[in-house]
């Protein structure tokens, strides 16, 4: 299975926010990729895993806005985040 950065960030978000446990994730699929080691407690600090996950989703939103501003959103499929767990492709 190829690495999917977006799924990695979604899984990391779910685990960090307590929406799903690592065990629950492994029940749904064979491979789970995270931006941190789930066996080590996450210590909140500046530029930590929380900031990296938040920045990833902010960058997606910024990219979408930039493409819309330049008119490229008409020609490209853009992933719009409706909520952290629900996505919609728009043209």
ABEGO torsion letter per residue (X at the ends): XBBBAAAAAAAAAAAAAGABBAAAAAAABABBBBABBAABBBBBBBGBAAAAAAAAAAAAAAAAAAAAAAGAAAABBBBBBABAABBBBBX
